[in-house]
Amino acid sequence: MMIDITLPDGSVRQYESGVTAYEVALSISEGLARNVLAAKVNGEVRDLSRPII
């Protein structure tokens, strides 16, 4: 199943359900993936390794 993820700039990307925030960051840029510490998912700050469902 695919999920839509809205990025801070308002753009929307589709990913497989279960993708991690780290994988999303890596798909945007390697530099972002190296520098990101956490992600905000539906208003909740989460660890990068936690799957987004």
N, CA, C and O atoms as a CHARMM CRD file, in Angstrom:
* protein
*
  212
    1    1 MET  N      0.84700  -1.17400   0.00000 PROA 1      0.00000
    2    1 MET  CA     0.00000   0.00000   0.00000 PROA 1      0.00000
    3    1 MET  C      0.89600   1.24200   0.00000 PROA 1      0.00000
    4    1 MET  O      1.90400   1.28700   0.70600 PROA 1      0.00000
    5    2 MET  N      0.53000   2.22600  -0.77800 PROA 2      0.00000
    6    2 MET  CA     1.27100   3.47500  -0.86100 PROA 2      0.00000
    7    2 MET  C      0.64600   4.51000   0.07600 PROA 2      0.00000
    8    2 MET  O     -0.56900   4.54100   0.27100 PROA 2      0.00000
    9    3 ILE  N      1.50300   5.35200   0.64900 PROA 3      0.00000
   10    3 ILE  CA     1.02400   6.44500   1.48900 PROA 3      0.00000
   11    3 ILE  C      1.56400   7.75700   0.92800 PROA 3      0.00000
   12    3 ILE  O      2.63900   7.79000   0.33000 PROA 3      0.00000
   13    4 ASP  N      0.81800   8.82700   1.12500 PROA 4      0.00000
   14    4 ASP  CA     1.25500  10.16100   0.72000 PROA 4      0.00000
   15    4 ASP  C      1.89900  10.84200   1.90800 PROA 4      0.00000
   16    4 ASP  O      1.34700  10.84100   3.00800 PROA 4      0.00000
   17    5 ILE  N      3.06500  11.42300   1.68700 PROA 5      0.00000
   18    5 ILE  CA     3.76100  12.17200   2.73100 PROA 5      0.00000
   19    5 ILE  C      3.92300  13.60000   2.24200 PROA 5      0.00000
   20    5 ILE  O      4.49900  13.84900   1.18300 PROA 5      0.00000
   21    6 THR  N      3.40300  14.53900   3.03100 PROA 6      0.00000
   22    6 THR  CA     3.52100  15.95500   2.71000 PROA 6      0.00000
   23    6 THR  C      4.75500  16.50200   3.41100 PROA 6      0.00000
   24    6 THR  O      4.88500  16.40400   4.63100 PROA 6      0.00000
   25    7 LEU  N      5.64700  17.07300   2.63400 PROA 7      0.00000
   26    7 LEU  CA     6.89600  17.62000   3.15800 PROA 7      0.00000
   27    7 LEU  C      6.68300  19.06400   3.62000 PROA 7      0.00000
   28    7 LEU  O      5.68100  19.68100   3.25800 PROA 7      0.00000
   29    8 PRO  N      7.60600  19.60800   4.41000 PROA 8      0.00000
   30    8 PRO  CA     7.43800  20.96800   4.93200 PROA 8      0.00000
   31    8 PRO  C      7.22300  22.03500   3.85000 PROA 8      0.00000
   32    8 PRO  O      6.58600  23.05500   4.11300 PROA 8      0.00000
   33    9 ASP  N      7.74400  21.81100   2.64600 PROA 9      0.00000
   34    9 ASP  CA     7.56500  22.79700   1.57600 PROA 9      0.00000
   35    9 ASP  C      6.21200  22.66700   0.87000 PROA 9      0.00000
   36    9 ASP  O      5.92300  23.40800  -0.06900 PROA 9      0.00000
   37   10 GLY  N      5.38700  21.71900   1.32900 PROA 10     0.00000
   38   10 GLY  CA     4.05900  21.52200   0.75100 PROA 10     0.00000
   39   10 GLY  C      3.99500  20.48900  -0.35000 PROA 10     0.00000
   40   10 GLY  O      2.90500  20.11100  -0.77800 PROA 10     0.00000
   41   11 SER  N      5.14700  20.02100  -0.82100 PROA 11     0.00000
   42   11 SER  CA     5.14400  18.99300  -1.86300 PROA 11     0.00000
   43   11 SER  C      4.72400  17.65400  -1.25900 PROA 11     0.00000
   44   11 SER  O      4.92500  17.40500  -0.07000 PROA 11     0.00000
   45   12 VAL  N      4.14200  16.80500  -2.09200 PROA 12     0.00000
   46   12 VAL  CA     3.65500  15.50200  -1.64100 PROA 12     0.00000
   47   12 VAL  C      4.39200  14.42200  -2.42000 PROA 12     0.00000
   48   12 VAL  O      4.51400  14.49400  -3.64300 PROA 12     0.00000
   49   13 ARG  N      4.88200  13.42000  -1.69600 PROA 13     0.00000
   50   13 ARG  CA     5.55500  12.27400  -2.31400 PROA 13     0.00000
   51   13 ARG  C      4.88200  11.00400  -1.84400 PROA 13     0.00000
   52   13 ARG  O      4.33500  10.94600  -0.74300 PROA 13     0.00000
   53   14 GLN  N      4.92500   9.98100  -2.69000 PROA 14     0.00000
   54   14 GLN  CA     4.33800   8.70200  -2.33100 PROA 14     0.00000
   55   14 GLN  C      5.44200   7.70700  -1.98000 PROA 14     0.00000
   56   14 GLN  O      6.47900   7.63400  -2.63900 PROA 14     0.00000
   57   15 TYR  N      5.17700   6.94000  -0.91300 PROA 15     0.00000
   58   15 TYR  CA     6.10400   5.91800  -0.44200 PROA 15     0.00000
   59   15 TYR  C      5.30900   4.68100  -0.05500 PROA 15     0.00000
   60   15 TYR  O      4.10400   4.75200   0.18700 PROA 15     0.00000
   61   16 GLU  N      5.99600   3.55100   0.00000 PROA 16     0.00000
   62   16 GLU  CA     5.38200   2.32200   0.49300 PROA 16     0.00000
   63   16 GLU  C      5.08300   2.47800   1.98000 PROA 16     0.00000
   64   16 GLU  O      5.86200   3.08900   2.71200 PROA 16     0.00000
   65   17 SER  N      3.97300   1.93400   2.42000 PROA 17     0.00000
   66   17 SER  CA     3.63600   1.93500   3.83700 PROA 17     0.00000
   67   17 SER  C      4.76600   1.24500   4.60200 PROA 17     0.00000
   68   17 SER  O      5.28100   0.21900   4.15900 PROA 17     0.00000
   69   18 GLY  N      5.14600   1.80000   5.73300 PROA 18     0.00000
   70   18 GLY  CA     6.22100   1.22500   6.53400 PROA 18     0.00000
   71   18 GLY  C      7.56500   1.87800   6.30100 PROA 18     0.00000
   72   18 GLY  O      8.54600   1.52100   6.95400 PROA 18     0.00000
   73   19 VAL  N      7.63100   2.83300   5.37600 PROA 19     0.00000
   74   19 VAL  CA     8.88300   3.53600   5.13000 PROA 19     0.00000
   75   19 VAL  C      9.27600   4.28700   6.40100 PROA 19     0.00000
   76   19 VAL  O      8.40900   4.73800   7.14900 PROA 19     0.00000
   77   20 THR  N     10.55700   4.41800   6.64100 PROA 20     0.00000
   78   20 THR  CA    11.02000   5.16700   7.81400 PROA 20     0.00000
   79   20 THR  C     11.31200   6.61400   7.42400 PROA 20     0.00000
   80   20 THR  O     11.49300   6.92900   6.24800 PROA 20     0.00000
   81   21 ALA  N     11.35400   7.47700   8.42000 PROA 21     0.00000
   82   21 ALA  CA    11.68100   8.87700   8.16600 PROA 21     0.00000
   83   21 ALA  C     13.09500   8.99800   7.59000 PROA 21     0.00000
   84   21 ALA  O     13.35400   9.87200   6.76300 PROA 21     0.00000
   85   22 TYR  N     13.99300   8.13800   8.01900 PROA 22     0.00000
   86   22 TYR  CA    15.35100   8.16000   7.46300 PROA 22     0.00000
   87   22 TYR  C     15.31900   7.85500   5.96900 PROA 22     0.00000
   88   22 TYR  O     16.00800   8.51500   5.19100 PROA 22     0.00000
   89   23 GLU  N     14.53600   6.86900   5.55900 PROA 23     0.00000
   90   23 GLU  CA    14.43700   6.51600   4.14300 PROA 23     0.00000
   91   23 GLU  C     13.82700   7.65600   3.32500 PROA 23     0.00000
   92   23 GLU  O     14.22600   7.89000   2.18400 PROA 23     0.00000
   93   24 VAL  N     12.86600   8.35500   3.90800 PROA 24     0.00000
   94   24 VAL  CA    12.28800   9.51700   3.22700 PROA 24     0.00000
   95   24 VAL  C     13.36100  10.58700   3.05800 PROA 24     0.00000
   96   24 VAL  O     13.51500  11.13900   1.96900 PROA 24     0.00000
   97   25 ALA  N     14.09700  10.88300   4.11400 PROA 25     0.00000
   98   25 ALA  CA    15.16300  11.88300   4.04500 PROA 25     0.00000
   99   25 ALA  C     16.20600  11.48600   3.00500 PROA 25     0.00000
  100   25 ALA  O     16.66600  12.33200   2.23800 PROA 25     0.00000
  101   26 LEU  N     16.57800  10.22600   2.97300 PROA 26     0.00000
  102   26 LEU  CA    17.57100   9.74500   2.00900 PROA 26     0.00000
  103   26 LEU  C     17.06700   9.88500   0.58100 PROA 26     0.00000
  104   26 LEU  O     17.85000  10.16800  -0.32500 PROA 26     0.00000
  105   27 SER  N     15.77800   9.69100   0.36900 PROA 27     0.00000
  106   27 SER  CA    15.22200   9.82700  -0.98300 PROA 27     0.00000
  107   27 SER  C     15.22500  11.27600  -1.45200 PROA 27     0.00000
  108   27 SER  O     15.19900  11.54300  -2.65400 PROA 27     0.00000
  109   28 ILE  N     15.25600  12.20900  -0.50900 PROA 28     0.00000
  110   28 ILE  CA    15.30900  13.63300  -0.85300 PROA 28     0.00000
  111   28 ILE  C     16.74400  14.04300  -1.14600 PROA 28     0.00000
  112   28 ILE  O     17.02300  14.65800  -2.17500 PROA 28     0.00000
  113   29 SER  N     17.65500  13.69900  -0.23500 PROA 29     0.00000
  114   29 SER  CA    19.07700  13.98500  -0.47100 PROA 29     0.00000
  115   29 SER  C     19.93300  13.26200   0.55700 PROA 29     0.00000
  116   29 SER  O     19.54000  13.09500   1.71200 PROA 29     0.00000
  117   30 GLU  N     21.08900  12.84400   0.12100 PROA 30     0.00000
  118   30 GLU  CA    22.02100  12.15600   1.01500 PROA 30     0.00000
  119   30 GLU  C     22.47200  13.08400   2.13800 PROA 30     0.00000
  120   30 GLU  O     22.63400  12.65000   3.27800 PROA 30     0.00000
  121   31 GLY  N     22.67400  14.36200   1.81600 PROA 31     0.00000
  122   31 GLY  CA    23.07600  15.33400   2.82800 PROA 31     0.00000
  123   31 GLY  C     22.02100  15.49900   3.90800 PROA 31     0.00000
  124   31 GLY  O     22.35400  15.59300   5.09000 PROA 31     0.00000
  125   32 LEU  N     20.75400  15.53400   3.51800 PROA 32     0.00000
  126   32 LEU  CA    19.67500  15.62700   4.49400 PROA 32     0.00000
  127   32 LEU  C     19.67800  14.40300   5.39200 PROA 32     0.00000
  128   32 LEU  O     19.54200  14.52500   6.60900 PROA 32     0.00000
  129   33 ALA  N     19.83100  13.23100   4.80600 PROA 33     0.00000
  130   33 ALA  CA    19.84200  11.98800   5.58500 PROA 33     0.00000
  131   33 ALA  C     20.99300  11.97700   6.59200 PROA 33     0.00000
  132   33 ALA  O     20.84200  11.44600   7.69200 PROA 33     0.00000
  133   34 ARG  N     22.12900  12.55100   6.23100 PROA 34     0.00000
  134   34 ARG  CA    23.27300  12.60300   7.15400 PROA 34     0.00000
  135   34 ARG  C     23.02400  13.56000   8.31600 PROA 34     0.00000
  136   34 ARG  O     23.57500  13.36900   9.40000 PROA 34     0.00000
  137   35 ASN  N     22.20000  14.58800   8.10600 PROA 35     0.00000
  138   35 ASN  CA    22.03100  15.64600   9.10600 PROA 35     0.00000
  139   35 ASN  C     20.74000  15.59700   9.90100 PROA 35     0.00000
  140   35 ASN  O     20.63200  16.27000  10.92600 PROA 35     0.00000
  141   36 VAL  N     19.77000  14.83300   9.46500 PROA 36     0.00000
  142   36 VAL  CA    18.47500  14.80600  10.14600 PROA 36     0.00000
  143   36 VAL  C     18.58700  14.04300  11.47100 PROA 36     0.00000
  144   36 VAL  O     19.29500  13.04000  11.55500 PROA 36     0.00000
  145   37 LEU  N     17.88900  14.51900  12.49700 PROA 37     0.00000
  146   37 LEU  CA    17.92300  13.88800  13.81300 PROA 37     0.00000
  147   37 LEU  C     16.61100  13.21800  14.18400 PROA 37     0.00000
  148   37 LEU  O     16.60200  12.20000  14.87600 PROA 37     0.00000
  149   38 ALA  N     15.50200  13.78600  13.72500 PROA 38     0.00000
  150   38 ALA  CA    14.17000  13.27200  14.05400 PROA 38     0.00000
  151   38 ALA  C     13.20600  13.76400  12.98400 PROA 38     0.00000
  152   38 ALA  O     13.57000  14.57100  12.12900 PROA 38     0.00000
  153   39 ALA  N     11.98200  13.27300  13.04000 PROA 39     0.00000
  154   39 ALA  CA    10.95600  13.69100  12.08700 PROA 39     0.00000
  155   39 ALA  C      9.66500  13.98900  12.83100 PROA 39     0.00000
  156   39 ALA  O      9.38600  13.39200  13.87100 PROA 39     0.00000
  157   40 LYS  N      8.89000  14.90300  12.30100 PROA 40     0.00000
  158   40 LYS  CA     7.58200  15.19300  12.86600 PROA 40     0.00000
  159   40 LYS  C      6.54200  14.52800  11.97700 PROA 40     0.00000
  160   40 LYS  O      6.43100  14.84000  10.79200 PROA 40     0.00000
  161   41 VAL  N      5.77900  13.60300  12.56600 PROA 41     0.00000
  162   41 VAL  CA     4.75200  12.85400  11.84200 PROA 41     0.00000
  163   41 VAL  C      3.41500  13.13800  12.50500 PROA 41     0.00000
  164   41 VAL  O      3.19700  12.78300  13.66300 PROA 41     0.00000
  165   42 ASN  N      2.52800  13.77400  11.76700 PROA 42     0.00000
  166   42 ASN  CA     1.21300  14.15100  12.31500 PROA 42     0.00000
  167   42 ASN  C      1.34300  14.88900  13.63900 PROA 42     0.00000
  168   42 ASN  O      0.57900  14.64700  14.57300 PROA 42     0.00000
  169   43 GLY  N      2.32100  15.79500  13.71500 PROA 43     0.00000
  170   43 GLY  CA     2.50600  16.61400  14.89600 PROA 43     0.00000
  171   43 GLY  C      3.31500  15.97500  16.01400 PROA 43     0.00000
  172   43 GLY  O      3.56800  16.61800  17.03300 PROA 43     0.00000
  173   44 GLU  N      3.72300  14.72500  15.84400 PROA 44     0.00000
  174   44 GLU  CA     4.47900  13.99700  16.86300 PROA 44     0.00000
  175   44 GLU  C      5.93700  13.83200  16.41800 PROA 44     0.00000
  176   44 GLU  O      6.19600  13.38200  15.30200 PROA 44     0.00000
  177   45 VAL  N      6.87700  14.19000  17.27700 PROA 45     0.00000
  178   45 VAL  CA     8.30200  14.00700  16.96000 PROA 45     0.00000
  179   45 VAL  C      8.62600  12.53200  17.14600 PROA 45     0.00000
  180   45 VAL  O      8.30600  11.92800  18.17000 PROA 45     0.00000
  181   46 ARG  N      9.27500  11.96300  16.11500 PROA 46     0.00000
  182   46 ARG  CA     9.57400  10.52600  16.13300 PROA 46     0.00000
  183   46 ARG  C     11.01700  10.23800  15.78600 PROA 46     0.00000
  184   46 ARG  O     11.69600  11.02600  15.12900 PROA 46     0.00000
  185   47 ASP  N     11.46200   9.08800  16.24600 PROA 47     0.00000
  186   47 ASP  CA    12.76400   8.54200  15.90900 PROA 47     0.00000
  187   47 ASP  C     12.80100   8.23600  14.40600 PROA 47     0.00000
  188   47 ASP  O     11.78400   7.87100  13.81700 PROA 47     0.00000
  189   48 LEU  N     13.95900   8.38500  13.80500 PROA 48     0.00000
  190   48 LEU  CA    14.09000   8.16800  12.35800 PROA 48     0.00000
  191   48 LEU  C     13.86400   6.71400  11.92200 PROA 48     0.00000
  192   48 LEU  O     13.50500   6.46000  10.77300 PROA 48     0.00000
  193   49 SER  N     14.06800   5.78400  12.82200 PROA 49     0.00000
  194   49 SER  CA    13.94100   4.37100  12.43900 PROA 49     0.00000
  195   49 SER  C     12.51400   3.83500  12.59300 PROA 49     0.00000
  196   49 SER  O     12.23300   2.70900  12.18300 PROA 49     0.00000
  197   50 ARG  N     11.62200   4.61900  13.17000 PROA 50     0.00000
  198   50 ARG  CA    10.23700   4.17500  13.36400 PROA 50     0.00000
  199   50 ARG  C      9.47900   4.24200  12.03300 PROA 50     0.00000
  200   50 ARG  O      9.47500   5.28000  11.37200 PROA 50     0.00000
  201   51 PRO  N      8.84600   3.14700  11.64600 PROA 51     0.00000
  202   51 PRO  CA     8.08100   3.14800  10.38000 PROA 51     0.00000
  203   51 PRO  C      6.92000   4.13700  10.41400 PROA 51     0.00000
  204   51 PRO  O      6.26200   4.32300  11.43800 PROA 51     0.00000
  205   52 ILE  N      6.69100   4.76100   9.26700 PROA 52     0.00000
  206   52 ILE  CA     5.54100   5.64700   9.10500 PROA 52     0.00000
  207   52 ILE  C      4.43100   4.80800   8.49400 PROA 52     0.00000
  208   52 ILE  O      4.59000   4.24000   7.41300 PROA 52     0.00000
  209   53 ILE  N      3.30900   4.73600   9.19100 PROA 53     0.00000
  210   53 ILE  CA     2.20400   3.89500   8.70100 PROA 53     0.00000
  211   53 ILE  C      1.03100   4.77400   8.34200 PROA 53     0.00000
  212   53 ILE  O     -0.00600   4.27300   7.90800 PROA 53     0.00000
